[in-house]
Amino acid sequence: MASYGTTTQRPATSSPSPTISRDDESEESARKYLNSFQFTCPFNIPSTPESAAVRIIKNLAKFSLYYAIFVWTVLFITLIPERKVSLILLVAMTEVTVLYFLLLRALPNSVVLHKIIDKRVVLFLLFMITSVELILTRAFIHLFATLSATIPIVILHAVLSKREQVSVYEEARGAGELVPLVEERVSDAEPVNLV
């Protein structure tokens, strides 16, 4: 009972393990990283005209907002030096469009806004009103020059951009899940792309 509360240490019977230098660890981790690194190009040329047409339709649906912002930005820049009234009307119609989208987001259960009135029809009408305003303010040359310069770029991007990585995201979006924007490995041999 005299040794109550004291601890005794036993001597170690194993030999000390060899130490790995930090340089070896960093080289090994860099080698593992380089072996797991895969570069994928988001662009390629479609094999057939049918696949090009399908790719155009899918990419126009996927990137429509970005394409519209691209065309709007180029039109905005071309109107800055000479057409101040046209620029003000373009900004006003942009604000009307933004308010429409805010109304759609604020009332997600509205039958009138989501079922009866199709947003594509509303956006087409807003585009037509903007075009008429630009034509009436004699900025139609800027409008047609902008459209003739940006539409080929949009079509070229829609043809060359491949969508293979988006299929998992679309399936998960339909199920109401959020997909992380990273790539997880199931095993060392097979990477699973989650985007």
C-alpha positions in Angstrom: 0.0 0.0 0.0 3.0 2.2 0.2 3.1 2.5 -3.6 -0.5 3.7 -3.7 -0.8 6.6 -6.3 2.6 6.1 -7.9 3.3 4.9 -11.4 6.1 2.7 -12.6 7.5 2.9 -16.1 8.6 -0.2 -18.0 11.6 0.1 -20.3 10.9 0.0 -24.0 11.7 -3.3 -25.7 11.4 -2.1 -29.3 14.2 -0.3 -31.2 13.5 3.3 -32.3 12.0 3.5 -35.8 14.1 5.1 -38.5 13.1 8.7 -39.1 12.1 9.9 -42.5 13.5 13.3 -43.5 11.1 16.1 -44.5 12.5 16.2 -48.0 11.5 12.5 -48.5 8.0 13.2 -47.2 7.5 16.2 -49.4 8.8 14.3 -52.5 6.6 11.4 -51.7 3.5 13.6 -51.2 4.3 15.5 -54.4 4.6 12.3 -56.3 1.3 11.0 -55.0 -0.4 14.3 -56.0 1.1 14.3 -59.5 0.0 10.7 -60.0 -3.6 11.6 -59.0 -3.7 14.8 -60.9 -5.8 14.7 -64.1 -6.1 17.5 -66.6 -9.4 17.6 -68.5 -10.1 20.1 -71.2 -13.6 21.5 -71.2 -13.6 21.9 -74.9 -13.5 19.4 -77.8 -14.8 19.2 -81.4 -18.0 17.1 -81.7 -17.7 14.0 -83.8 -20.9 14.4 -85.9 -23.2 17.3 -86.9 -26.0 15.7 -84.9 -23.9 15.7 -81.7 -22.9 19.3 -82.5 -26.6 20.3 -82.7 -27.5 18.5 -79.5 -24.5 20.1 -77.8 -25.6 23.6 -79.0 -29.1 23.1 -77.6 -27.9 21.8 -74.2 -25.3 24.5 -73.8 -27.6 27.3 -74.9 -30.0 26.1 -72.1 -27.1 25.8 -69.6 -25.2 29.0 -70.3 -28.1 31.2 -71.5 -27.6 33.7 -68.6 -23.9 34.0 -69.3 -24.4 34.4 -73.0 -27.0 37.1 -72.4 -24.7 39.0 -70.0 -21.9 38.7 -72.6 -24.0 40.2 -75.4 -25.4 42.9 -73.0 -21.9 43.9 -71.9 -20.6 44.2 -75.4 -23.7 46.3 -76.4 -23.3 48.4 -73.3 -19.7 49.2 -74.1 -20.5 50.0 -77.7 -23.2 52.5 -76.7 -21.1 54.4 -74.1 -19.2 56.8 -76.4 -22.1 58.1 -78.7 -25.6 57.0 -77.7 -26.4 58.3 -74.2 -30.2 58.0 -74.5 -29.9 54.5 -75.9 -27.7 53.6 -73.0 -30.2 54.9 -70.5 -33.0 52.9 -72.1 -30.9 49.8 -72.1 -30.2 50.2 -68.4 -33.9 50.8 -67.8 -34.9 47.7 -69.6 -32.2 45.8 -67.7 -33.7 47.0 -64.4 -37.2 45.9 -65.5 -35.8 42.4 -66.3 -34.0 42.2 -62.9 -37.3 43.2 -61.2 -39.1 40.5 -63.1 -36.6 37.9 -61.9 -36.8 39.2 -58.4 -40.6 38.9 -58.5 -40.2 35.3 -59.8 -37.9 34.5 -56.9 -40.1 36.3 -54.3 -43.2 34.4 -55.3 -42.1 30.8 -56.0 -45.6 29.4 -55.5 -47.4 31.8 -57.8 -49.4 29.9 -60.4 -49.7 33.0 -62.6 -46.0 33.8 -62.7 -44.7 30.2 -63.1 -47.4 28.3 -64.9 -49.6 30.6 -67.0 -47.0 33.2 -68.0 -43.9 31.5 -69.4 -40.7 33.4 -68.5 -39.3 32.7 -72.0 -42.2 34.7 -73.5 -41.6 37.6 -71.1 -37.9 37.6 -71.8 -38.5 37.6 -75.6 -40.9 40.5 -75.2 -38.4 42.4 -73.1 -35.7 41.7 -75.8 -38.1 43.0 -78.5 -39.0 46.1 -76.6 -35.3 46.8 -76.0 -34.5 46.3 -79.7 -37.4 48.6 -80.8 -36.1 51.3 -78.3 -32.6 51.0 -79.7 -33.9 51.2 -83.3 -36.0 54.3 -82.5 -33.0 56.0 -80.9 -30.9 55.3 -84.0 -28.7 52.9 -82.3 -29.6 50.0 -84.5 -26.2 49.9 -86.1 -24.7 49.3 -82.7 -27.3 46.6 -82.0 -26.7 44.8 -85.3 -23.0 45.1 -85.1 -23.0 43.7 -81.5 -25.3 40.8 -82.4 -23.3 40.0 -85.5 -20.0 40.0 -83.5 -21.2 38.1 -80.4 -23.6 35.5 -81.8 -20.8 33.6 -83.7 -18.7 33.6 -80.4 -21.7 32.3 -78.5 -22.4 29.5 -81.1 -18.7 28.6 -81.2 -18.6 28.2 -77.4 -21.9 26.2 -77.4 -20.4 23.8 -80.0 -17.0 23.3 -78.4 -18.0 23.2 -74.7 -18.6 19.6 -73.6 -21.1 18.8 -70.8 -20.1 15.4 -69.6 -19.3 16.5 -66.1 -22.7 18.0 -65.5 -24.8 14.9 -65.7 -24.2 13.9 -62.1 -25.2 17.4 -61.0 -28.4 17.3 -63.0 -29.4 14.0 -61.6 -28.7 15.2 -58.0 -30.5 18.5 -58.7 -33.6 16.6 -59.7 -33.4 14.7 -56.4 -33.1 17.9 -54.5 -29.5 17.3 -53.3 -26.5 19.6 -53.4 -23.4 18.1 -55.1 -20.0 19.2 -53.8 -17.7 20.9 -56.3 -14.8 18.5 -55.6 -13.7 15.2 -57.0 -13.7 12.3 -54.5 -11.8 9.0 -55.0 -13.6 5.8 -54.4 -10.4 3.9 -54.8 -6.9 4.6 -56.1 -7.8 3.2 -59.5 -11.1 4.9 -60.2 -11.8 8.7 -59.7 -15.5 9.7 -59.4 -16.3 13.1 -60.7 -19.0 14.8 -58.6 -19.4 17.9 -60.7 
